[in-house]
């Protein structure tokens, strides 16, 4: 067997290539770790903590909430004011116009069912036929605290006890119809409402409610034990 001469061993490039490859891998690993650190710092800058002032004057720093989190009072306010807008109308603000604006706060696959239920609430006061001097007003007695459906799903159920008062030109005492319902709402990624040019006051009100990024996806009778909490099962 022929042995390599000492000068041939010195000119062998394999050891140098192995050392160079190892050094390149170490450099690449360090570069990746540096990039990861930079991305973490950037993420913290893009989602900074917020300074919150409490009612007693103290200030605290809080982390941003997940997108599906909503405060109970925000949910109650959304439900109460949305239903009040939806079930309050007059000759100057006819039901068709009210529905067109407020239905933006309702899930698409539930709009027709809810419109039919509102129409049947007072058969004598149809959407298309508004008697002169007719007025509908929703009066809310109570809205319960939201009950979370599941955990962290962005779904809640609220019980609302209310009456719709119907006035007409010949009946100024009015007629009362109960509207006691379970109202199911869910968090959405983007506001459901838009604000057109020369917006009406009702459109401004709906737009402000839409900033909560919530929508109604089901409404059931208050005694309904089978009220579905699944958005995909809202319709029969």
N, CA, C and O of each residue as an XYZ file, in Angstrom:
944
protein
N       0.872     -1.193      0.000
C       0.000      0.000      0.000
C       0.896      1.226      0.000
O       1.891      1.299      0.722
N       0.518      2.178     -0.823
C       1.338      3.393     -0.963
C       0.883      4.422      0.054
O      -0.293      4.780      0.116
N       1.853      4.900      0.865
C       1.539      5.910      1.874
C       1.680      7.293      1.282
O       2.495      7.526      0.389
N       0.849      8.237      1.809
C       0.945      9.614      1.346
C       2.206     10.245      1.904
O       2.570     10.051      3.064
N       2.825     10.966      1.086
C       3.995     11.689      1.527
C       3.570     12.860      2.390
O       2.459     13.365      2.232
N       4.423     13.304      3.297
C       4.052     14.412      4.198
C       3.577     15.628      3.454
O       2.640     16.288      3.904
N       4.185     15.953      2.328
C       3.763     17.149      1.611
C       2.366     16.999      1.029
O       1.654     17.993      0.879
N       1.946     15.741      0.690
C       0.609     15.522      0.154
C      -0.452     15.715      1.239
O      -1.538     16.237      0.983
N      -0.094     15.258      2.524
C      -1.049     15.455      3.614
C      -1.271     16.932      3.899
O      -2.377     17.339      4.254
N      -0.240     17.725      3.745
C      -0.369     19.158      4.005
C      -1.242     19.842      2.966
O      -1.909     20.830      3.273
N      -1.247     19.333      1.745
C      -2.026     19.962      0.681
C      -3.447     19.423      0.584
O      -4.180     19.820     -0.322
N      -3.869     18.526      1.490
C      -5.219     17.952      1.452
C      -6.243     19.016      1.884
O      -6.144     19.519      3.003
N      -7.242     19.383      1.020
C      -8.192     20.468      1.354
C      -9.354     20.011      2.217
O     -10.109     20.864      2.683
N      -9.547     18.729      2.459
C     -10.732     18.245      3.185
C     -10.836     18.789      4.606
O     -11.918     19.214      5.011
N      -9.727     18.790      5.395
C      -9.862     19.360      6.751
C     -10.260     20.830      6.740
O     -11.070     21.260      7.561
N      -9.705     21.591      5.829
C     -10.067     23.012      5.745
C     -11.524     23.191      5.345
O     -12.205     24.088      5.842
N     -12.008     22.322      4.430
C     -13.404     22.405      3.999
C     -14.349     22.069      5.149
O     -15.392     22.705      5.298
N     -13.992     21.066      5.971
C     -14.830     20.692      7.111
C     -14.900     21.815      8.136
O     -15.971     22.121      8.661
N     -13.752     22.426      8.418
C     -13.718     23.534      9.367
C     -14.535     24.718      8.848
O     -15.268     25.357      9.604
N     -14.400     25.002      7.547
C     -15.153     26.118      6.965
C     -16.645     25.878      6.987
O     -17.419     26.797      7.259
N     -17.068     24.631      6.698
C     -18.506     24.308      6.730
C     -19.066     24.423      8.139
O     -20.159     24.955      8.329
N     -18.330     23.931      9.127
C     -18.771     24.040     10.527
C     -18.902     25.502     10.948
O     -19.865     25.883     11.613
N     -17.932     26.307     10.556
C     -17.989     27.724     10.895
C     -19.176     28.412     10.247
O     -19.798     29.282     10.856
N     -19.501     28.023      8.999
C     -20.660     28.616      8.312
C     -21.948     28.244      9.018
O     -22.846     29.075      9.154
N     -22.047     26.985      9.475
C     -23.263     26.561     10.194
C     -23.425     27.328     11.499
O     -24.531     27.739     11.849
N     -22.332     27.519     12.212
C     -22.395     28.277     13.461
C     -22.832     29.704     13.195
O     -23.646     30.252     13.938
N     -22.303     30.310     12.149
C     -22.673     31.685     11.797
C     -24.157     31.769     11.422
O     -24.848     32.708     11.816
N     -24.646     30.774     10.655
C     -26.063     30.761     10.268
C     -26.959     30.626     11.490
O     -27.995     31.284     11.581
N     -26.552     29.760     12.443
C     -27.344     29.594     13.665
C     -27.400     30.879     14.470
O     -28.460     31.261     14.967
N     -26.270     31.542     14.599
C     -26.242     32.813     15.329
C     -27.101     33.864     14.625
O     -27.764     34.665     15.284
N     -27.093     33.866     13.304
C     -27.898     34.828     12.541
C     -29.383     34.574     12.745
O     -30.164     35.515     12.884
N     -29.779     33.288     12.764
C     -31.185     32.967     12.985
C     -31.633     33.373     14.384
O     -32.735     33.892     14.566
N     -30.767     33.131     15.375
C     -31.101     33.548     16.737
C     -31.234     35.056     16.839
O     -32.100     35.558     17.555
N     -30.385     35.782     16.129
C     -30.451     37.244     16.134
C     -31.759     37.716     15.501
O     -32.408     38.628     16.012
N     -32.140     37.089     14.385
C     -33.390     37.471     13.707
C     -34.597     37.178     14.599
O     -35.536     37.972     14.653
N     -34.576     36.031     15.306
C     -35.679     35.703     16.196
C     -35.803     36.734     17.306
O     -36.910     37.142     17.659
N     -34.678     37.154     17.852
C     -34.704     38.178     18.892
C     -35.262     39.489     18.363
O     -36.028     40.165     19.051
N     -34.883     39.848     17.148
C     -35.392     41.086     16.553
C     -36.893     41.001     16.311
O     -37.613     41.975     16.531
N     -37.372     39.839     15.858
C     -38.808     39.681     15.609
C     -39.601     39.753     16.905
O     -40.698     40.311     16.927
N     -39.060     39.196     17.991
C     -39.748     39.278     19.277
C     -39.825     40.720     19.764
O     -40.851     41.143     20.298
N     -38.747     41.472     19.583
C     -38.774     42.881     19.980
C     -39.769     43.663     19.139
O     -40.477     44.530     19.651
N     -39.822     43.353     17.830
C     -40.763     44.042     16.954
C     -42.195     43.717     17.345
O     -43.059     44.593     17.320
N     -42.458     42.451     17.709
C     -43.811     42.066     18.117
C     -44.226     42.811     19.375
O     -45.373     43.237     19.506
N     -43.272     42.967     20.311
C     -43.597     43.720     21.530
C     -43.862     45.180     21.229
O     -44.684     45.807     21.897
N     -43.171     45.743     20.223
C     -43.392     47.141     19.859
C     -44.728     47.332     19.168
O     -45.386     48.355     19.355
N     -45.138     46.337     18.358
C     -46.400     46.452     17.640
C     -47.604     46.202     18.539
O     -48.705     46.664     18.240
N     -47.406     45.470     19.646
C     -48.491     45.238     20.605
C     -48.048     45.724     21.979
O     -47.864     44.931     22.902
N     -47.879     47.033     22.102
C     -47.384     47.560     23.377
C     -48.449     47.457     24.458
O     -49.640     47.337     24.173
N     -47.996     47.506     25.692
C     -48.936     47.562     26.791
C     -49.634     48.908     26.809
O     -49.084     49.917     26.367
N     -50.856     48.909     27.327
C     -51.664     50.116     27.359
C     -51.738     50.656     28.776
O     -51.777     49.904     29.749
N     -51.756     51.974     28.864
C     -51.912     52.630     30.157
C     -53.393     52.906     30.378
O     -54.028     53.600     29.584
N     -53.939     52.362     31.460
C     -55.366     52.478     31.752
C     -55.542     53.231     33.056
O     -54.897     52.922     34.057
N     -56.425     54.228     33.035
C     -56.725     54.982     34.244
C     -58.001     54.447     34.860
O     -59.030     54.373     34.189
N     -57.947     54.071     36.137
C     -59.098     53.530     36.841
C     -59.965     54.662     37.374
O     -59.557     55.823     37.404
N     -61.177     54.292     37.796
C     -62.128     55.311     38.248
C     -61.648     56.014     39.516
O     -62.051     57.146     39.783
N     -60.793     55.358     40.297
C     -60.302     55.987     41.520
C     -59.055     56.837     41.283
O     -58.445     57.328     42.232
N     -58.677     57.009     40.015
C     -57.540     57.857     39.688
C     -56.236     57.127     39.503
O     -55.287     57.693     38.960
N     -56.158     55.851     39.950
C     -54.934     55.087     39.779
C     -54.765     54.692     38.316
O     -55.735     54.603     37.564
N     -53.520     54.459     37.932
C     -53.222     54.014     36.576
C     -52.501     52.676     36.638
O     -51.679     52.433     37.523
N     -52.826     51.813     35.680
C     -52.183     50.504     35.590
C     -51.800     50.251     34.144
O     -52.352     50.855     33.224
N     -50.851     49.356     33.958
C     -50.428     48.952     32.630
C     -50.956     47.550     32.356
O     -50.767     46.642     33.165
N     -51.616     47.377     31.220
C     -52.232     46.091     30.894
C     -51.762     45.635     29.529
O     -51.395     46.446     28.679
N     -51.778     44.321     29.328
C     -51.467     43.747     28.026
C     -52.700     43.837     27.136
O     -53.822     43.836     27.642
N     -52.514     43.914     25.818
C     -53.667     43.923     24.915
C     -54.433     42.624     24.999
O     -53.834     41.558     25.141
N     -55.769     42.696     24.913
C     -56.595     41.511     25.023
C     -56.653     40.775     23.691
O     -56.502     41.394     22.638
N     -56.870     39.447     23.724
C     -57.066     38.712     22.477
C     -58.254     39.266     21.705
O     -59.143     39.891     22.283
N     -58.265     39.035     20.411
C     -59.280     39.601     19.543
C     -60.684     39.149     19.900
O     -61.643     39.873     19.631
N     -60.837     37.967     20.499
C     -62.156     37.426     20.806
C     -62.663     37.846     22.177
O     -63.774     37.476     22.559
N     -61.878     38.607     22.924
C     -62.300     39.038     24.251
C     -63.133     40.316     24.162
O     -62.787     41.246     23.433
N     -64.243     40.350     24.919
C     -65.062     41.553     25.035
C     -65.479     41.701     26.498
O     -65.713     40.709     27.188
N     -65.569     42.929     26.957
C     -66.001     43.179     28.326
C     -67.520     42.962     28.440
O     -68.254     43.270     27.502
N     -67.995     42.438     29.573
C     -69.433     42.193     29.732
C     -70.294     43.426     29.471
O     -71.340     43.323     28.830
N     -69.871     44.587     29.959
C     -70.674     45.790     29.753
C     -70.727     46.192     28.286
O     -71.731     46.735     27.824
N     -69.650     45.926     27.552
C     -69.652     46.215     26.116
C     -70.660     45.330     25.390
O     -71.336     45.783     24.466
N     -70.762     44.071     25.807
C     -71.726     43.151     25.200
C     -73.153     43.569     25.540
O     -74.018     43.587     24.664
N     -73.404     43.904     26.798
C     -74.751     44.318     27.209
C     -75.162     45.602     26.493
O     -76.304     45.733     26.053
N     -74.247     46.531     26.378
C     -74.556     47.789     25.691
C     -74.848     47.534     24.211
O     -75.778     48.113     23.649
N     -74.058     46.673     23.589
C     -74.285     46.364     22.174
C     -75.665     45.757     21.963
O     -76.394     46.163     21.058
N     -76.026     44.785     22.798
C     -77.325     44.123     22.650
C     -78.463     45.108     22.894
O     -79.388     45.203     22.088
N     -78.395     45.837     24.000
C     -79.481     46.739     24.342
C     -79.693     47.835     23.301
O     -80.821     48.078     22.873
N     -78.621     48.489     22.899
C     -78.760     49.605     21.961
C     -79.078     49.125     20.549
O     -79.807     49.796     19.818
N     -78.538     47.964     20.155
C     -78.861     47.435     18.825
C     -80.332     47.087     18.725
O     -80.993     47.463     17.757
N     -80.854     46.372     19.713
C     -82.266     45.989     19.669
C     -83.173     47.213     19.808
O     -84.248     47.252     19.209
N     -82.758     48.202     20.581
C     -83.563     49.426     20.696
C     -83.653     50.146     19.359
O     -84.732     50.582     18.957
N     -82.526     50.273     18.670
C     -82.541     50.905     17.357
C     -83.396     50.111     16.373
O     -84.154     50.683     15.590
N     -83.263     48.788     16.425
C     -83.929     47.931     15.446
C     -85.445     47.927     15.603
O     -86.173     47.798     14.620
N     -85.920     48.070     16.840
C     -87.358     47.958     17.105
C     -87.995     49.298     17.453
O     -89.070     49.340     18.052
N     -87.349     50.369     17.087
C     -87.915     51.706     17.277
C     -87.998     52.386     15.913
O     -86.998     52.522     15.208
N     -89.203     52.809     15.558
C     -89.408     53.425     14.238
C     -90.565     54.410     14.304
O     -91.316     54.450     15.278
N     -90.687     55.191     13.262
C     -91.742     56.198     13.194
C     -92.006     56.524     11.729
O     -91.380     55.966     10.827
N     -92.948     57.441     11.513
C     -93.241     57.866     10.140
C     -92.023     58.539      9.517
O     -91.758     58.364      8.328
N     -91.281     59.308     10.316
C     -90.083     59.977      9.807
C     -88.908     59.012      9.658
O     -87.995     59.254      8.869
N     -88.936     57.936     10.409
C     -87.869     56.929     10.365
C     -88.533     55.573     10.189
O     -88.656     54.815     11.151
N     -88.962     55.257      8.966
C     -89.787     54.067      8.722
C     -89.042     52.760      8.999
O     -87.813     52.717      8.968
N     -89.798     51.699      9.269
C     -89.174     50.408      9.598
C     -88.228     49.892      8.516
O     -87.201     49.292      8.832
N     -88.561     50.117      7.241
C     -87.684     49.628      6.173
C     -86.306     50.279      6.246
O     -85.289     49.611      6.061
N     -86.275     51.578      6.515
C     -85.000     52.287      6.630
C     -84.243     51.834      7.873
O     -83.028     51.642      7.834
N     -84.969     51.666      8.975
C     -84.344     51.214     10.218
C     -83.709     49.842     10.022
O     -82.574     49.608     10.438
N     -84.449     48.937      9.385
C     -83.929     47.587      9.176
C     -82.712     47.590      8.249
O     -81.733     46.889      8.507
N     -82.770     48.357      7.201
C     -81.660     48.411      6.247
C     -80.357     48.822      6.932
O     -79.282     48.326      6.592
N     -80.462     49.721      7.887
C     -79.261     50.222      8.569
C     -78.826     49.287      9.694
O     -77.653     48.926      9.787
N     -79.765     48.899     10.540
C     -79.398     48.120     11.726
C     -79.106     46.656     11.414
O     -78.428     45.988     12.195
N     -79.602     46.145     10.291
C     -79.361     44.735      9.965
C     -77.898     44.466      9.650
O     -77.492     43.308      9.557
N     -77.096     45.520      9.483
C     -75.665     45.318      9.307
C     -75.031     44.708     10.559
O     -73.948     44.127     10.498
N     -75.715     44.846     11.687
C     -75.216     44.318     12.950
C     -75.693     42.896     13.208
O     -75.521     42.374     14.309
N     -76.293     42.265     12.195
C     -76.831     40.907     12.301
C     -76.080     40.012     11.319
O     -75.755     40.441     10.212
N     -75.803     38.769     11.722
C     -75.124     37.812     10.854
C     -75.934     37.595      9.571
O     -77.164     37.569      9.611
N     -75.259     37.443      8.457
C     -75.922     37.341      7.158
C     -76.912     36.184      7.105
O     -78.003     36.331      6.555
N     -76.542     35.024      7.676
C     -77.419     33.861      7.565
C     -78.590     33.897      8.538
O     -79.380     32.955      8.594
N     -78.708     34.983      9.306
C     -79.795     35.094     10.272
C     -80.722     36.273      9.981
O     -81.745     36.433     10.646
N     -80.378     37.088      9.006
C     -81.135     38.321      8.763
C     -82.586     38.056      8.387
O     -83.485     38.697      8.931
N     -82.833     37.133      7.476
C     -84.203     36.914      7.012
C     -85.085     36.386      8.138
O     -86.238     36.797      8.262
N     -84.555     35.481      8.960
C     -85.344     34.943     10.068
C     -85.686     36.037     11.080
O     -86.818     36.112     11.559
N     -84.707     36.883     11.404
C     -84.954     37.943     12.375
C     -85.926     38.980     11.816
O     -86.778     39.482     12.549
N     -85.811     39.303     10.541
C     -86.737     40.255      9.931
C     -88.164     39.724      9.979
O     -89.099     40.473     10.261
N     -88.331     38.444      9.707
C     -89.656     37.835      9.763
C     -90.212     37.868     11.173
O     -91.403     38.110     11.365
N     -89.360     37.625     12.168
C     -89.815     37.643     13.563
C     -90.226     39.044     13.987
O     -91.215     39.214     14.701
N     -89.476     40.044     13.554
C     -89.826     41.425     13.895
C     -91.132     41.822     13.220
O     -91.959     42.508     13.820
N     -91.319     41.397     11.982
C     -92.557     41.708     11.266
C     -93.756     41.071     11.948
O     -94.810     41.692     12.081
N     -93.589     39.832     12.377
C     -94.698     39.115     13.028
C     -94.954     39.594     14.447
O     -95.979     39.255     15.039
N     -94.044     40.371     14.992
C     -94.236     40.890     16.341
C     -95.490     41.754     16.405
O     -96.239     41.701     17.380
N     -95.711     42.544     15.366
C     -96.917     43.379     15.256
C     -97.429     43.281     13.817
O     -97.072     44.108     12.977
N     -98.250     42.289     13.530
C     -98.720     42.085     12.154
C     -99.412     43.294     11.556
O     -99.407     43.471     10.338
N    -100.016     44.140     12.410
C    -100.719     45.317     11.893
C     -99.761     46.415     11.462
O    -100.169     47.370     10.800
N     -98.490     46.288     11.831
C     -97.507     47.316     11.490
C     -96.421     46.690     10.625
O     -95.329     46.391     11.107
N     -96.725     46.496      9.354
C     -95.808     45.843      8.439
C     -94.686     46.787      8.035
O     -94.795     48.004      8.183
N     -93.612     46.212      7.524
C     -92.464     47.011      7.116
C     -92.844     47.991      6.012
O     -92.448     49.157      6.030
N     -93.612     47.498      5.061
C     -93.884     48.321      3.883
C     -95.034     49.302      4.103
O     -95.135     50.296      3.383
N     -95.894     49.045      5.073
C     -97.078     49.877      5.285
C     -96.999     50.554      6.640
O     -97.243     49.932      7.674
N     -96.659     51.825      6.624
C     -96.555     52.587      7.860
C     -97.731     53.554      7.928
O     -97.865     54.454      7.100
N     -98.585     53.347      8.941
C     -99.730     54.242      9.098
C     -99.266     55.630      9.511
O     -98.246     55.789     10.182
N    -100.022     56.614      9.103
C     -99.693     57.983      9.447
C     -99.698     58.156     10.963
O    -100.668     57.818     11.640
N     -98.600     58.687     11.475
C     -98.491     58.910     12.905
C     -98.118     57.682     13.707
O     -98.078     57.749     14.936
N     -97.837     56.538     13.042
C     -97.501     55.316     13.764
C     -96.085     55.395     14.333
O     -95.170     55.902     13.685
N     -95.922     54.893     15.540
C     -94.613     54.875     16.183
C     -94.435     53.550     16.926
O     -95.365     53.055     17.563
N     -93.228     52.983     16.837
C     -92.859     51.787     17.582
C     -91.669     52.130     18.468
O     -90.692     52.720     18.005
N     -91.752     51.764     19.729
C     -90.677     52.066     20.669
C     -90.389     50.825     21.501
O     -91.310     50.220     22.050
N     -89.124     50.442     21.599
C     -88.750     49.321     22.446
C     -88.337     49.851     23.822
O     -87.484     50.732     23.930
N     -88.947     49.308     24.853
C     -88.636     49.679     26.230
C     -88.035     48.452     26.916
O     -88.698     47.424     27.056
N     -86.787     48.567     27.338
C     -86.077     47.445     27.935
C     -86.176     47.522     29.461
O     -85.885     48.555     30.065
N     -86.594     46.408     30.070
C     -86.640     46.341     31.523
C     -85.335     45.795     32.117
O     -84.872     46.273     33.153
N     -84.756     44.806     31.466
C     -83.578     44.163     32.045
C     -82.765     43.464     30.959
O     -83.313     42.869     30.031
N     -81.440     43.553     31.102
C     -80.513     42.788     30.273
C     -79.563     42.065     31.220
O     -78.905     42.693     32.051
N     -79.497     40.761     31.092
C     -78.682     39.967     32.012
C     -77.192     40.120     31.705
O     -76.807     40.651     30.662
N     -76.375     39.649     32.626
C     -74.950     39.569     32.362
C     -74.698     38.521     31.280
O     -75.377     37.494     31.255
N     -73.746     38.756     30.397
C     -73.474     37.780     29.328
C     -72.988     36.454     29.889
O     -72.211     36.411     30.843
N     -73.459     35.375     29.279
C     -73.003     34.028     29.610
C     -72.117     33.550     28.460
O     -72.569     33.465     27.318
N     -70.876     33.242     28.758
C     -69.957     32.813     27.712
C     -70.318     31.402     27.242
O     -70.545     30.507     28.056
N     -70.367     31.219     25.940
C     -70.656     29.921     25.338
C     -69.329     29.270     24.973
O     -68.610     29.760     24.102
N     -69.009     28.179     25.632
C     -67.683     27.600     25.432
C     -66.656     28.425     26.191
O     -66.998     29.188     27.094
N     -65.418     28.265     25.820
C     -64.330     28.982     26.480
C     -63.419     29.596     25.430
O     -62.760     28.892     24.665
N     -63.396     30.926     25.410
C     -62.524     31.618     24.477
C     -62.968     31.548     23.039
O     -62.161     31.751     22.131
N     -64.274     31.258     22.804
C     -64.776     31.167     21.435
C     -65.307     32.483     20.892
O     -65.608     32.588     19.703
N     -65.424     33.500     21.763
C     -65.996     34.761     21.311
C     -67.494     34.681     21.103
O     -68.041     35.393     20.262
N     -68.180     33.803     21.874
C     -69.634     33.637     21.769
C     -70.260     33.878     23.140
O     -69.752     33.411     24.159
N     -71.380     34.620     23.148
C     -72.066     34.901     24.414
C     -73.576     34.854     24.220
O     -74.090     35.045     23.118
N     -74.274     34.592     25.335
C     -75.733     34.617     25.353
C     -76.173     35.644     26.384
O     -75.649     35.689     27.497
N     -77.154     36.479     25.997
C     -77.696     37.515     26.872
C     -79.213     37.370     26.894
O     -79.838     37.178     25.851
N     -79.797     37.462     28.070
C     -81.256     37.445     28.205
C     -81.767     38.883     28.316
O     -81.290     39.669     29.134
N     -82.740     39.200     27.477
C     -83.298     40.548     27.479
C     -84.806     40.484     27.717
O     -85.522     39.716     27.075
N     -85.269     41.312     28.657
C     -86.693     41.412     28.948
C     -87.141     42.812     28.540
O     -86.659     43.810     29.077
N     -88.080     42.876     27.575
C     -88.469     44.175     27.027
C     -89.897     44.114     26.504
O     -90.495     43.043     26.400
N     -90.425     45.278     26.181
C     -91.737     45.410     25.559
C     -91.644     46.407     24.415
O     -90.979     47.438     24.519
N     -92.316     46.083     23.331
C     -92.419     47.044     22.240
C     -93.772     47.754     22.349
O     -94.825     47.116     22.355
N     -93.721     49.066     22.432
C     -94.938     49.869     22.500
C     -95.269     50.372     21.109
O     -94.415     50.920     20.413
N     -96.518     50.179     20.712
C     -96.973     50.573     19.378
C     -98.038     51.652     19.532
O     -99.076     51.430     20.157
N     -97.772     52.818     18.957
C     -98.718     53.937     18.981
C     -99.178     54.208     17.552
O     -98.432     54.009     16.593
N    -100.416     54.663     17.433
C    -100.941     55.041     16.123
C    -101.707     56.345     16.251
O    -101.930     56.848     17.352
N    -102.107     56.884     15.104
C    -102.794     58.173     15.112
C    -104.093     58.137     15.869
O    -104.508     59.154     16.426
N    -104.756     56.985     15.909
C    -106.037     56.888     16.598
C    -105.911     56.229     17.973
O    -106.880     56.202     18.732
N    -104.728     55.697     18.304
C    -104.529     55.039     19.592
C    -103.258     55.585     20.230
O    -102.172     55.029     20.064
N    -103.414     56.687     20.967
C    -102.252     57.310     21.583
C    -101.871     56.669     22.908
O    -100.812     56.961     23.463
N    -102.755     55.773     23.428
C    -102.399     55.061     24.646
C    -101.377     53.968     24.356
O    -100.557     53.622     25.207
N    -101.439     53.436     23.155
C    -100.467     52.456     22.733
C    -100.809     51.033     23.112
O    -101.622     50.778     24.001
N    -100.168     50.118     22.415
C    -100.326     48.685     22.677
C     -98.960     48.106     22.988
O     -97.977     48.430     22.322
N     -98.892     47.245     24.004
C     -97.615     46.688     24.434
C     -97.523     45.218     24.046
O     -98.451     44.440     24.267
N     -96.379     44.855     23.459
C     -96.100     43.461     23.090
C     -94.778     43.057     23.719
O     -93.764     43.728     23.523
N     -94.782     41.963     24.474
C     -93.558     41.539     25.151
C     -92.529     41.051     24.141
O     -92.860     40.450     23.119
N     -91.272     41.330     24.462
C     -90.157     40.881     23.633
C     -89.078     40.367     24.587
O     -88.053     41.012     24.808
N     -89.346     39.189     25.142
C     -88.419     38.565     26.079
C     -87.639     37.490     25.325
O     -88.202     36.471     24.924
N     -86.344     37.725     25.137
C     -85.567     36.884     24.241
C     -84.198     36.532     24.816
O     -83.645     37.230     25.665
N     -83.684     35.423     24.314
C     -82.270     35.100     24.471
C     -81.574     35.574     23.192
O     -81.948     35.184     22.086
N     -80.577     36.404     23.359
C     -79.891     36.981     22.202
C     -78.450     36.513     22.212
O     -77.721     36.723     23.181
N     -78.049     35.879     21.128
C     -76.710     35.323     21.015
C     -75.858     36.217     20.122
O     -76.256     36.574     19.013
N     -74.694     36.567     20.621
C     -73.794     37.438     19.877
C     -72.420     36.783     19.778
O     -72.079     35.901     20.566
N     -71.649     37.226     18.807
C     -70.292     36.705     18.634
C     -69.355     37.830     18.222
O     -69.768     38.833     17.640
N     -68.091     37.633     18.540
C     -67.056     38.589     18.159
C     -66.685     38.368     16.693
O     -66.647     37.234     16.217
N     -66.415     39.458     15.990
C     -65.981     39.391     14.599
C     -64.693     40.189     14.446
O     -64.361     41.022     15.289
N     -63.976     39.924     13.362
C     -62.655     40.525     13.180
C     -62.716     41.990     12.773
O     -61.879     42.789     13.193
N     -63.704     42.343     11.956
C     -63.806     43.700     11.437
C     -65.171     44.290     11.747
O     -66.149     43.546     11.830
N     -65.270     45.612     11.923
C     -66.586     46.230     12.121
C     -67.519     45.898     10.967
O     -67.115     45.946      9.806
N     -68.768     45.561     11.283
C     -69.714     45.142     10.262
C     -70.380     46.316      9.557
O     -70.997     46.129      8.509
N     -70.269     47.513     10.105
C     -70.964     48.668      9.559
C     -70.003     49.584      8.814
O     -68.795     49.580      9.051
N     -70.567     50.356      7.923
C     -69.796     51.367      7.197
C     -70.538     52.691      7.300
O     -71.748     52.716      7.524
N     -69.820     53.776      7.139
C     -70.405     55.103      7.284
C     -70.401     55.800      5.927
O     -69.334     56.161      5.430
N     -71.571     55.997      5.314
C     -71.627     56.646      4.006
C     -71.464     58.159      4.123
O     -71.495     58.722      5.217
N     -71.294     58.788      2.992
C     -71.271     60.249      2.970
C     -72.662     60.785      3.326
O     -73.678     60.173      2.998
N     -72.686     61.920      3.994
C     -73.943     62.534      4.430
C     -74.775     61.530      5.230
O     -75.957     61.327      4.952
N     -74.150     60.914      6.211
C     -74.798     59.861      6.997
C     -75.928     60.415      7.857
O     -75.867     61.546      8.339
N     -76.954     59.596      8.037
C     -78.068     59.940      8.909
C     -77.685     59.681     10.367
O     -76.754     58.920     10.630
N     -78.388     60.303     11.317
C     -78.095     60.040     12.737
C     -78.167     58.559     13.089
O     -77.359     58.075     13.881
N     -79.131     57.825     12.508
C     -79.246     56.398     12.769
C     -78.021     55.648     12.248
O     -77.574     54.686     12.873
N     -77.480     56.073     11.123
C     -76.283     55.435     10.577
C     -75.066     55.703     11.461
O     -74.214     54.832     11.636
N     -74.992     56.905     12.011
C     -73.913     57.195     12.961
C     -74.021     56.287     14.188
O     -73.019     55.749     14.660
N     -75.244     56.121     14.699
C     -75.456     55.288     15.884
C     -75.078     53.837     15.608
O     -74.417     53.205     16.431
N     -75.493     53.298     14.453
C     -75.161     51.922     14.098
C     -73.663     51.754     13.893
O     -73.091     50.725     14.251
N     -73.036     52.768     13.318
C     -71.594     52.708     13.091
C     -70.832     52.653     14.414
O     -69.870     51.898     14.550
N     -71.263     53.448     15.379
C     -70.610     53.444     16.672
C     -70.773     52.089     17.367
O     -69.844     51.604     18.013
N     -71.952     51.484     17.233
C     -72.160     50.163     17.806
C     -71.300     49.116     17.099
O     -70.790     48.191     17.732
N     -71.144     49.269     15.785
C     -70.341     48.319     15.019
C     -68.878     48.328     15.391
O     -68.162     47.366     15.112
N     -68.413     49.412     16.023
C     -67.008     49.477     16.428
C     -66.676     48.464     17.520
O     -65.503     48.184     17.768
N     -67.701     47.912     18.174
C     -67.470     46.877     19.179
C     -67.085     45.553     18.535
O     -66.667     44.629     19.232
N     -67.216     45.447     17.229
C     -66.906     44.233     16.476
C     -67.655     43.020     17.040
O     -67.075     41.980     17.352
N     -68.967     43.212     17.152
C     -69.880     42.165     17.573
C     -71.015     42.082     16.573
O     -71.297     43.050     15.866
N     -71.676     40.919     16.510
C     -72.869     40.791     15.698
C     -73.812     39.781     16.337
O     -73.382     38.863     17.035
N     -75.110     39.965     16.086
C     -76.137     39.052     16.573
C     -76.262     37.911     15.584
O     -76.428     38.141     14.386
N     -76.181     36.663     16.081
C     -76.283     35.535     15.159
C     -77.445     34.598     15.482
O     -77.680     33.634     14.753
N     -78.171     34.869     16.558
C     -79.371     34.082     16.834
C     -80.197     34.783     17.895
O     -79.653     35.453     18.773
N     -81.517     34.628     17.816
C     -82.450     35.156     18.814
C     -83.486     34.069     19.071
O     -84.100     33.551     18.137
N     -83.677     33.725     20.353
C     -84.619     32.673     20.724
C     -85.575     33.197     21.790
O     -85.303     34.192     22.461
N     -86.695     32.504     21.926
C     -87.624     32.822     23.006
C     -86.934     32.608     24.343
O     -86.044     31.766     24.461
N     -87.343     33.367     25.345
C     -86.684     33.327     26.642
C     -86.797     31.952     27.299
O     -85.961     31.596     28.129
N     -87.829     31.168     26.935
C     -88.030     29.850     27.534
C     -87.489     28.711     26.678
O     -87.619     27.540     27.037
N     -86.896     29.052     25.570
C     -86.375     28.033     24.659
C     -85.142     27.361     25.273
O     -84.114     28.009     25.469
N     -85.247     26.075     25.572
C     -84.140     25.334     26.173
C     -83.159     24.815     25.123
O     -82.075     24.338     25.460
N     -83.539     24.910     23.867
C     -82.699     24.389     22.787
C     -82.111     25.497     21.934
O     -81.773     25.287     20.769
N     -81.992     26.676     22.519
C     -81.426     27.802     21.766
C     -79.971     27.489     21.441
O     -79.143     27.355     22.342
N     -79.665     27.374     20.163
C     -78.348     26.918     19.746
C     -77.295     27.978     19.966
O     -77.478     29.146     19.623
N     -76.182     27.545     20.547
C     -75.035     28.434     20.689
C     -74.042     28.288     19.566
O     -72.999     28.942     19.559
N     -74.368     27.416     18.597
C     -73.491     27.195     17.457
C     -73.904     28.117     16.330
O     -75.037     28.017     15.860
N     -73.018     29.033     15.862
C     -73.390     29.956     14.790
C     -73.838     29.252     13.520
O     -74.628     29.805     12.756
N     -73.339     28.027     13.280
C     -73.693     27.304     12.079
C     -75.050     26.627     12.178
O     -75.551     26.076     11.198
N     -75.651     26.670     13.383
C     -76.965     26.059     13.573
C     -78.010     27.092     13.965
O     -79.028     26.747     14.565
N     -77.771     28.343     13.635
C     -78.696     29.412     14.021
C     -80.016     29.292     13.283
O     -81.066     29.636     13.826
N     -79.971     28.806     12.050
C     -81.174     28.691     11.269
C     -81.689     27.265     11.351
O     -80.888     26.334     11.433
N     -83.038     27.060     11.332
C     -83.584     25.702     11.391
C     -83.334     24.961     10.086
O     -83.724     23.801      9.950
